[in-house]
Amino acid sequence: MPRNTSPNRSPTPSEASGVRSPVSYEGQGQTHSQGATISPEDLAEFQRIYRKEYGVDLTPEEALIKGQQLVELFRILLRPPR
């Protein structure tokens, strides 16, 4: 999905802060910048787990954002030490 590059639009919070989202929409699933895919089924499972653990229903957009954050956290934690 192409980004809206209109000069009249406001930047998203992540764009304004300079934080790059690790996941973007690509076809049926969402593709992580490192090549991993978050499928719609995985996002639905994440929503079910989140609802069970925290009693909060996430919208698909919220689940995608939190899923992105979780994937990014694990990517950082699993990175080899410098």
VEXBARO-331850 format. One record per residue: x, y, z of N, C-alpha, C in turn; residue in three letters. Coordinates in steps of 0.1 Angstrom, whole numbers, padded with zeros to 4 digits, always signed. Last residue first. Layout:
BEGIN
XYZXYZXYZALA ...
This chain:
BEGIN
+0271-0064+0203+0281-0057+0195+0294-0058+0201ARG +0252-0095+0202+0258-0084+0209+0269-0077+0201PRO +0226-0101+0178+0239-0105+0184+0245-0092+0192PRO +0192-0097+0187+0203-0093+0179+0216-0097+0186ARG +0171-0103+0202+0177-0114+0196+0189-0110+0188LEU +0161-0078+0210+0166-0087+0220+0174-0099+0214LEU +0152-0068+0185+0163-0061+0192+0169-0071+0202ILE +0132-0086+0178+0143-0084+0169+0155-0078+0176ARG +0115-0082+0200+0122-0095+0199+0134-0094+0189PHE +0107-0056+0193+0113-0059+0206+0121-0072+0205LEU +0094-0060+0168+0106-0052+0169+0114-0054+0182GLU +0073-0076+0177+0082-0082+0167+0095-0073+0168VAL +0060-0057+0193+0064-0069+0199+0075-0076+0190LEU +0053-0037+0174+0062-0034+0185+0068-0046+0192GLN +0036-0052+0158+0048-0046+0152+0058-0043+0163GLN +0015-0056+0176+0023-0068+0171+0036-0063+0165GLY +0006-0030+0180+0012-0037+0191+0020-0049+0187LYS -0003-0026+0153+0007-0017+0159+0014-0024+0171ILE -0022-0046+0150-0011-0046+0141+0001-0037+0147LEU -0040-0040+0170-0033-0053+0171-0021-0052+0162ALA -0049-0015+0160-0042-0016+0173-0034-0028+0175GLU -0062-0025+0137-0051-0015+0136-0043-0015+0149GLU -0082-0042+0148-0072-0047+0139-0060-0038+0138PRO -0086-0032+0182-0090-0031+0169-0079-0038+0160THR -0087-0053+0212-0079-0044+0203-0086-0044+0189LEU -0103-0054+0242-0104-0058+0228-0097-0048+0219ASP -0089-0065+0272-0091-0053+0263-0092-0059+0249VAL -0080-0082+0292-0094-0079+0292-0098-0067+0283GLY -0055-0092+0292-0057-0079+0297-0071-0074+0297TYR -0055-0119+0283-0046-0115+0294-0049-0102+0300GLU -0076-0120+0264-0076-0130+0275-0067-0125+0287LYS -0068-0100+0246-0081-0099+0253-0082-0108+0265ARG -0044-0111+0238-0044-0098+0244-0057-0096+0252TYR -0053-0134+0225-0044-0135+0236-0044-0122+0244ILE -0068-0123+0204-0074-0132+0214-0066-0133+0226ARG -0049-0108+0190-0060-0101+0196-0067-0110+0207GLN -0032-0129+0182-0027-0119+0191-0038-0111+0198PHE -0050-0141+0164-0045-0148+0176-0040-0139+0186GLU -0051-0121+0145-0063-0124+0152-0060-0132+0165ALA -0024-0121+0136-0030-0109+0143-0042-0112+0150LEU -0024-0147+0125-0015-0144+0136-0020-0131+0144ASP -0042-0143+0104-0045-0152+0114-0036-0150+0127GLU -0028-0124+0088-0041-0120+0094-0045-0130+0106PRO +0007-0128+0096-0005-0131+0088-0017-0126+0095SER +0036-0113+0093+0025-0114+0103+0012-0116+0095ILE +0067-0124+0082+0053-0120+0079+0044-0122+0090THR +0101-0113+0079+0091-0121+0086+0077-0116+0082ALA +0118-0094+0068+0113-0105+0060+0103-0114+0066GLY +0125-0071+0081+0135-0081+0081+0130-0094+0073GLN +0101-0057+0082+0112-0051+0074+0124-0061+0072SER +0074-0079+0077+0083-0072+0086+0095-0068+0078HIS +0043-0076+0061+0057-0081+0060+0066-0072+0069THR +0012-0091+0066+0020-0079+0068+0034-0083+0068GLN -0008-0108+0041-0001-0107+0054+0006-0094+0055GLY -0017-0102+0015-0026-0107+0025-0021-0106+0039GLN +0002-0073+0006-0007-0084+0002-0016-0089+0013GLY +0017-0057+0030+0021-0063+0018+0012-0075+0015GLU +0021-0030+0052+0012-0039+0045+0018-0044+0032TYR +0050-0033+0074+0042-0026+0064+0032-0036+0058SER +0068-0029+0103+0059-0037+0096+0052-0028+0086VAL +0083-0011+0119+0090-0023+0113+0081-0032+0104PRO +0082+0024+0115+0075+0012+0118+0081+0000+0111SER +0106+0045+0128+0101+0038+0116+0094+0026+0120ARG +0104+0076+0144+0105+0061+0146+0099+0055+0134VAL +0102+0103+0142+0113+0097+0135+0114+0082+0137GLY +0080+0115+0152+0090+0112+0161+0103+0106+0155SER +0065+0117+0129+0069+0130+0136+0080+0127+0145ALA +0060+0091+0123+0068+0099+0113+0073+0111+0120GLU +0044+0083+0145+0057+0077+0143+0066+0085+0133SER +0022+0100+0141+0030+0102+0153+0044+0095+0151PRO +0022+0112+0107+0017+0103+0117+0026+0105+0129THR +0019+0146+0095+0026+0133+0097+0020+0125+0108PRO -0010+0157+0076-0002+0158+0088+0006+0145+0090SER -0010+0167+0042-0014+0158+0052-0004+0160+0064ARG +0000+0182+0021-0011+0188+0029-0015+0179+0041ASN +0016+0168+0004+0023+0178+0013+0013+0184+0023PRO +0012+0133+0002+0006+0147+0000+0012+0157+0009SER +0018+0107+0003+0029+0117+0003+0024+0131+0000THR +0008+0079+0017+0003+0092+0013+0014+0102+0014ASN +0023+0049+0005+0022+0059+0015+0016+0072+0009ARG +0008+0021-0010+0016+0033-0011+0013+0043+0001PRO +0008-0012+0000+0000+0000+0000+0009+0012+0000MET 
